[in-house]
Amino acid sequence: MSDTKSADRGGTRAGPLREIDHVGVAVRDLDAAIAMYTQTYGLDLLHVEDNPDQGVREAMLGRGDLGGAAVQLVSPLGDDSSVARFLDERKPGLHHLAFEVEDIEDAATQLRDSGVEVLYDEKGRPGTGNSRVNFVHPRQAGGVLLELVEHRAHATHAKPAPTELGARNDSSI
Ligand code: CO
């Protein structure tokens, strides 16, 4: 019915997901992938960070002047990383889809109440740029790993200070 469709577009449905925050792409060679996305496709490198908790080094790219969702390149920090296993099993490619949520704990609770398993406990885990993240297994999301992101500081999409680009922040995907 047309009523249902317009309600969908208007965002009136209940549920914790807001806009798409970023799309995660698993790569083996992070520097080569950064060079391709910046030089060939003209994206800006917004942020590079090691996240030992997730076993990845990741780079966030986007168009800070245009806004919109970012591309997050993720590469394994070691052979025991889940991204290393992903690359071995499936080759480089689409790894996850991340939606912003207003509150990571509320989102986890709402999803659990709907029968969806989230990977971590309600508090989630440290994410990129002072965010908190949680994940939903692909089996409950049409075959794609879903990431939930609560931004506690908007470092991810902000234009980085020059010092940030070279920094390797071990505290926190
Ligand atoms: Co991500």
Residues whose N, C-alpha, C, O or C-beta is under 5 A from the ligand:
A	BS01	CO	G24 Q72 A98 E147 I173
